[in-house]
Amino acid sequence: KQGLQVAIDGPASAGKSTVAKIVAQRFHYIYCDTGAMYRAITWKVLQAGVALDDEAAVKALLNQITIRFEPGTPVQKVFVDDTEVTLAIRQPDVTNAVSQISAQSAVRAELTERQRQIADAGGIVMDGRDIGSTVLPKAEVKIFLVASVEERAQRRLKDNAAKGINTPLETLKYEIEERDRKDSTRKISPLTQAADAIRLDTTSMSIQEVADRIAEIIQEKE
Ligand code: C5P
């Protein structure tokens, strides 16, 4: 097997994808953003005008589409079939609907399967909510990233400004808390720290410090 499986989980806007990308580059591992996969099917559901709670129709739609990643800077490109959705899946309409789609058992079963295939050969950094607990229970490295709601909302505010999205801080805080609540209380593989995961509170850490810490943990296991 070429390289380890590294699972990075945690609540919304905890810096998972930023850090996961840096770590993946450092070890020449593949990076897989599982949140982008849940966002991609949510985007498709909204596009198709399918009701968010029509589980049979959502399932049928997911079975019809491919979700692909392509390298890109500063962010990986995401495609649903031949349509690039990199920016579209970060818009508030998708962000605020995604938890309702990701709670559905058929969606989770299908995407978990696709994620396991991507991670099968090792040499992967995968970020999400249930990677260490459900998708890759045997991952050699499991990290659970947390940060205060205030700090996460501030980070999101900055990210959004760069994308031309102008949601106020108070709204962001509310949306982050709502998404965490829905993701943590859903019936199937809720957001939770795996028993063997290492918890890192990044509230007063820089991105580089977090990435360095995770790199150390990987090096100890490699
Ligand atoms: O990580 P990101 O914020 O892009 O994830 C978007 C949403 O996708 C989460 O709020 C959650 O509902 C869902 N998700 C999930 N399981 C994962 C990754 C994301 O349910 N492994």
Residues whose N, C-alpha, C, O or C-beta is under 5 A from the ligand:
A	BS01	C5P	A12 T34 G35 A36 Y38 V98 S99 S102 D127 G128 R129 D130 I131 R179 D183
